[in-house]
């Protein structure tokens, strides 16, 4: 097993003075959900996700050498304009990764970030945002240590992303990513995400995800508070065990192309995530009436047409509609005629499986 000590950078001589990098990193959608964590963003159970393609954060990081006084120094811009309220998150991220990246205090950074999806769409930007920032940090580290190989580069990028926001570690590399130790997934780790190691069946190639924006408001429960609700939760242990079992089943399904069982696992995982919130103390209902309307319409459409379309949810009211590419036109037709009316201002985002972070 890899120890986190392998990610501690040496005290490099700072031989570079200034420059900049730019990376994009996508969001991801979990099929088996991460909900509950231990200290230092260690997941209580393993999870697996599809990497998205269109919902991305693009972050440019300029750096200039400064006196190393042990303090972090950075300016934060959102869409080119200073954004003070994002700074504490970045400060916290730098503090969390400092043990692994001691060179950070030797530079002043200018971080300019933007999302391809609409601001306050209810789509969390923490996964894509933290992954994009971690990629830039790793580009800087590679400048300081040019002998670093690609495997280490991406592993540590995922490791750092995880310290920013757990699920961000699944946004770095690969179309299907596993995070968390699982007995049947070789190389899987609690410390970083790994590409699903088996061949993914043709049926799941280019899978589509249309995100229906049911409620674009602020999250009712932050994910930090949400994860904490799993401490002392009456069903926590059973849930963590179930996630292991569902990941075993999902592994088989992704290998053999069994779309019917894929749907069962994915929908059950989404409802279980929400059931955990409904049965915690305090309790929450994060679905909205329109979330349920959409779910029922999807079930009816699937029954009537036998088209293998299903839904999943994150910790909010928006619905991710998942389906194979070969039924795209029919499903989009169905979404436009029957589901758009349940979306806020009729808004939805068409996305599909992507490959992860890209240097720009
Ligand atoms: O990465 P966090 O702490 O925002 O947690 C995200 C958890 C879910 O999105 C609800 C599930 C998942 O596995 O992505």
Boltz pocket constraint, residues with backbone or C-beta under 6 A from the ligand:
constraints:
  - pocket:
      binder: B
      contacts: [[A, 28], [A, 29], [A, 30], [A, 32], [A, 33], [A, 34], [A, 35], [A, 47], [A, 124], [A, 126], [A, 165], [A, 166], [A, 167], [A, 168], [A, 223], [A, 224], [A, 273], [A, 313], [A, 314], [A, 315]]
      max_distance: 6.0
